[in-house]
Amino acid sequence: MLSEVLPLTQPAFVDRYRTIRTYSEAICRYLETEDYVVQPIVDVSPPKWHLGHTTWFWETFILVPNLPGYTIFHEDFSFVFNSYYESVGKRVLRTDRGNLSRPTVADVYRYRAYVDTYMDTYLMEHELSPEISALVELGLNHEQQHQELLITDIKYILGHNPLFPSLDIPINQGGLFGGASYDDVQLSEGIYTIGYSGNGFCFDNELGVHKTYLNQTTLSGKLVTNAGYIDFIKAGGYQNFRYWLSDGWAWVKTEQVKAPLYWYEIDGQWYSYTFKGLEPVDPDEPVCHVSYYEADAYARWCGQRLPTEFEWEAANERFAWGERWEWTGSAYLAYPGFSTAEGAVGEYNGKFMSSQMVLRGASVATPAGHARSTYRNFFQPDKRWQFTGIRLAK
């Protein structure tokens, strides 16, 4: 289920809806038409699909069941833009999203305009029940999730173009949170309260406030930098199995991984792809685009470890966070008392609680207003196309 959300006035909902929907299109403002349809790997969806899927969410879960007389934009769009909702019906396989030359990019923008018009009418003219208000809030946060995915997917698409094109993309939106100090944080032994307990929005996987006992530990006040990670590379970190989990070592060998994603060694100098094009790696920037396997191996090389998600949450007010999603040593599992909501909304998080690791924090691609200290992001341990980084614990 969703958390209890303090209801907004209807004009406030309309303003937030318009602002968030506009930002999705602003991310894509400088894309060429060809950029909208590329899918280099299964994890990366074409920008056109993100724009259509987020629109399908509003049409399917708000307008169709709640706005009398609403006519769907196109009968095939549910099949095209459904992501993983088994209860909603059939869908295009994720691997085939890049094969969708139709509907066109222009069709998708017409779809967005059509749905936005009816959403404006619905939000302004209808009294929203608490259940509908919570669903609208979920839709807004769902679209913000896809805004970050839009940015990371666009970067992967352009970062695997041999021309390494530059693009004006709106990042650094979220800002820094937590403490202003970069000193190490001493976490005392004791019992800590974990989970979301406020009156605002949260995802269902943050619910289930509970007590957790933690040993005394120290968390680094700073994220691992590129300079520190280069030292790991120079020390043969990718050649020494002793630092790697078994699955991680198999991944390194199979994928021939030698450095973080987007890194290239040219004439003895490390370069990385950014939205400004190919640039020398900045030694002082936090390392980015590393997998859980790499984060864990680096920590072992340092004689340290990754913090658990519970240590991270207990200490987060005392260090700065928000530049990178930070890998933790915690598997993505349910909190005590977690229950799956009825209907399609119940498919949002719970069914993915297998074979994934938790990331905490936020990143430079996280939309403003979308970060929380209890936010539980999650990905498979080999994934690294998100803005992921490393904080150490000992």
ZAMARGU-4260 file (C-alpha; in steps of 0.2 Angstrom, whole numbers, plus 5000, padded with zeros to 4 digits):
<rodrens>
0) 5000/5000/5000 | 5005/5018/4999 | 5009/5029/5013 | 4995/5041/5020 | 4997/5057/5010
5) 4991/5074/5016 | 4979/5080/5002 | 4984/5095/4991 | 4972/5107/4985 | 4966/5103/4967
10) 4975/5119/4960 | 4991/5113/4969 | 4989/5096/4961 | 4987/5104/4944 | 5002/5115/4946
15) 5013/5100/4952 | 5006/5089/4938 | 5010/5102/4924 | 5027/5106/4932 | 5032/5088/4932
20) 5025/5083/4915 | 5034/5099/4907 | 5051/5093/4915 | 5050/5076/4906 | 5049/5085/4890
25) 5062/5097/4895 | 5074/5083/4897 | 5072/5078/4879 | 5072/5096/4872 | 5088/5094/4862
30) 5086/5076/4856 | 5086/5073/4838 | 5072/5062/4832 | 5084/5047/4829 | 5089/5048/4848
35) 5071/5045/4854 | 5071/5027/4847 | 5087/5019/4851 | 5089/5004/4863 | 5107/4998/4865
40) 5104/4986/4879 | 5088/4978/4887 | 5091/4990/4903 | 5090/5005/4892 | 5073/5010/4886
45) 5071/5023/4871 | 5066/5040/4877 | 5051/5039/4866 | 5045/5024/4876 | 5048/5033/4893
50) 5037/5048/4887 | 5023/5036/4881 | 5024/5025/4897 | 5022/5039/4909 | 5007/5045/4899
55) 5000/5028/4899 | 5000/5028/4918 | 4989/5043/4919 | 4977/5037/4906 | 4976/5019/4913
60) 4975/5022/4931 | 4967/5039/4933 | 4957/5044/4917 | 4950/5027/4911 | 4942/5022/4928
65) 4938/5039/4934 | 4933/5051/4921 | 4916/5048/4913 | 4915/5048/4895 | 4934/5047/4892
70) 4940/5039/4876 | 4957/5031/4875 | 4969/5040/4863 | 4974/5024/4854 | 4968/5006/4857
75) 4986/4999/4854 | 4995/5011/4866 | 4992/5000/4882 | 5000/4985/4873 | 5015/4997/4868
80) 5018/5007/4884 | 5013/4995/4898 | 5029/4991/4907 | 5027/4976/4919 | 5009/4976/4925
85) 5003/4959/4923 | 4986/4963/4929 | 4983/4977/4916 | 4986/4965/4901 | 4998/4960/4887
90) 5013/4971/4883 | 5028/4973/4871 | 5043/4963/4878 | 5056/4975/4886 | 5069/4969/4873
95) 5058/4975/4859 | 5055/4993/4864 | 5069/4999/4852 | 5060/4990/4838 | 5045/5002/4839
100) 5047/5014/4825 | 5028/5016/4826 | 5020/5025/4835 | 5031/5040/4830 | 5039/5052/4841
105) 5026/5065/4835 | 5012/5053/4839 | 5019/5051/4857 | 5019/5070/4860 | 5001/5071/4853
110) 4997/5057/4866 | 5005/5067/4880 | 4995/5083/4875 | 4979/5073/4874 | 4981/5065/4891
115) 4987/5081/4899 | 4971/5091/4893 | 4960/5078/4901 | 4970/5077/4917 | 4969/5096/4919
120) 4950/5094/4917 | 4949/5080/4929 | 4960/5087/4942 | 4952/5104/4942 | 4934/5099/4940
125) 4932/5083/4951 | 4933/5080/4970 | 4947/5068/4973 | 4945/5055/4986 | 4959/5050/4997
130) 4962/5035/4987 | 4963/5045/4970 | 4974/5058/4978 | 4986/5045/4984 | 4986/5037/4966
135) 4989/5054/4958 | 5004/5057/4970 | 5011/5040/4965 | 5009/5045/4947 | 5019/5061/4950
140) 5033/5051/4959 | 5032/5038/4946 | 5035/5051/4932 | 5050/5058/4942 | 5058/5041/4943
145) 5056/5040/4924 | 5064/5057/4923 | 5080/5050/4931 | 5079/5035/4920 | 5077/5046/4905
150) 5093/5055/4909 | 5103/5039/4912 | 5096/5031/4897 | 5100/5046/4886 | 5118/5046/4892
155) 5120/5027/4888 | 5113/5030/4871 | 5124/5044/4867 | 5139/5037/4877 | 5139/5022/4866
160) 5138/5032/4850 | 5156/5032/4843 | 5155/5051/4840 | 5152/5054/4859 | 5140/5069/4855
165) 5137/5082/4868 | 5120/5087/4874 | 5113/5100/4885 | 5104/5090/4898 | 5096/5096/4915
170) 5106/5088/4929 | 5112/5093/4946 | 5093/5095/4950 | 5092/5087/4967 | 5106/5096/4977
175) 5114/5090/4993 | 5106/5084/5009 | 5111/5078/5026 | 5126/5086/5036 | 5137/5099/5029
180) 5153/5091/5036 | 5164/5079/5026 | 5171/5071/5042 | 5169/5053/5046 | 5154/5048/5055
185) 5155/5038/5071 | 5139/5028/5073 | 5137/5022/5091 | 5131/5004/5095 | 5112/5004/5099
190) 5095/5002/5093 | 5089/5013/5079 | 5072/5016/5071 | 5071/5013/5052 | 5058/5017/5039
195) 5047/5031/5034 | 5035/5038/5047 | 5031/5056/5040 | 5015/5063/5033 | 5021/5065/5015
200) 5023/5053/5001 | 5034/5037/5001 | 5034/5021/4992 | 5027/5006/5000 | 5045/4998/5002
205) 5049/5012/5014 | 5035/5007/5026 | 5035/4996/5041 | 5044/5007/5054 | 5055/4995/5064
210) 5069/4994/5076 | 5086/4988/5071 | 5101/4984/5082 | 5117/4991/5075 | 5135/4988/5080
215) 5147/5003/5082 | 5154/5008/5065 | 5162/5022/5056 | 5155/5028/5039 | 5166/5039/5028
220) 5160/5057/5027 | 5166/5057/5009 | 5162/5047/4993 | 5176/5038/4985 | 5184/5049/4972
225) 5190/5045/4954 | 5208/5047/4960 | 5205/5034/4974 | 5197/5022/4961 | 5211/5025/4949
230) 5223/5019/4963 | 5213/5003/4963 | 5214/5000/4945 | 5233/5004/4945 | 5235/4991/4959
235) 5228/4978/4948 | 5211/4978/4956 | 5202/4971/4941 | 5215/4957/4939 | 5215/4950/4957
240) 5201/4938/4961 | 5204/4940/4980 | 5194/4956/4980 | 5179/4950/4971 | 5163/4940/4975
245) 5162/4925/4964 | 5148/4932/4954 | 5157/4948/4952 | 5173/4939/4947 | 5164/4930/4933
250) 5156/4946/4928 | 5173/4954/4926 | 5180/4940/4916 | 5164/4938/4905 | 5162/4956/4901
255) 5180/4960/4901 | 5178/4975/4913 | 5193/4986/4917 | 5186/5002/4923 | 5169/5011/4927
260) 5157/5013/4913 | 5161/5027/4901 | 5179/5027/4905 | 5192/5025/4892 | 5211/5025/4894
265) 5219/5035/4879 | 5238/5037/4879 | 5240/5033/4897 | 5226/5046/4902 | 5209/5041/4908
270) 5194/5050/4900 | 5175/5048/4903 | 5160/5052/4893 | 5149/5066/4900 | 5135/5076/4893
275) 5149/5088/4887 | 5157/5074/4877 | 5173/5064/4881 | 5183/5073/4894 | 5198/5069/4906
280) 5192/5061/4922 | 5192/5074/4936 | 5202/5066/4950 | 5192/5075/4964 | 5174/5070/4958
285) 5166/5055/4966 | 5168/5040/4956 | 5152/5036/4946 | 5144/5022/4936 | 5151/5008/4946
290) 5142/4991/4949 | 5139/4984/4966 | 5152/4971/4962 | 5165/4985/4959 | 5160/4995/4974
295) 5161/4979/4985 | 5178/4974/4977 | 5185/4992/4980 | 5180/4991/4998 | 5188/4975/5001
300) 5204/4981/4993 | 5204/4996/5005 | 5201/4983/5020 | 5184/4991/5023 | 5166/4987/5017
305) 5150/4995/5011 | 5138/5001/5024 | 5122/4992/5027 | 5106/5002/5022 | 5102/5003/5040
310) 5118/5011/5045 | 5116/5023/5031 | 5099/5028/5036 | 5104/5030/5054 | 5119/5041/5050
315) 5113/5051/5035 | 5110/5067/5044 | 5128/5068/5048 | 5136/5067/5031 | 5132/5075/5014
320) 5123/5065/5001 | 5114/5067/4985 | 5128/5067/4972 | 5128/5048/4969 | 5116/5034/4972
325) 5126/5024/4985 | 5128/5005/4985 | 5125/4997/5002 | 5128/4980/5008 | 5110/4976/5010
330) 5099/4964/4999 | 5083/4972/4993 | 5070/4963/5005 | 5054/4968/5013 | 5053/4977/5030
335) 5043/4969/5044 | 5025/4970/5041 | 5026/4974/5022 | 5010/4970/5012 | 5006/4971/4994
340) 4992/4982/4989 | 4978/4975/4979 | 4977/4978/4960 | 4990/4984/4948 | 4998/4996/4961
345) 5003/4981/4971 | 5015/4976/4957 | 5025/4992/4959 | 5039/4987/4971 | 5036/4971/4980
350) 5038/4958/4966 | 5056/4964/4963 | 5062/4959/4980 | 5074/4946/4974 | 5092/4946/4968
355) 5094/4965/4969 | 5104/4976/4981 | 5099/4992/4989 | 5106/5009/4985 | 5103/5024/4996
360) 5103/5043/4993 | 5100/5052/4977 | 5111/5058/4962 | 5114/5073/4951 | 5100/5066/4940
365) 5087/5064/4953 | 5073/5077/4951 | 5071/5091/4964 | 5059/5086/4977 | 5061/5067/4974
370) 5074/5063/4987 | 5071/5056/5005 | 5083/5048/5018 | 5072/5033/5018 | 5071/5031/4999
375) 5076/5013/4994 | 5082/5012/4977 | 5087/4995/4970 | 5096/4986/4955 | 5104/4970/4951
380) 5123/4970/4957 | 5130/4971/4939 | 5120/4987/4934 | 5130/5003/4933 | 5122/5014/4920
385) 5114/5024/4934 | 5124/5038/4943 | 5130/5026/4956 | 5145/5028/4968 | 5154/5022/4984
390) 5154/5026/5002 | 5165/5015/5014 | 5162/5009/5031 | 5172/5000/5044
</rodrens>
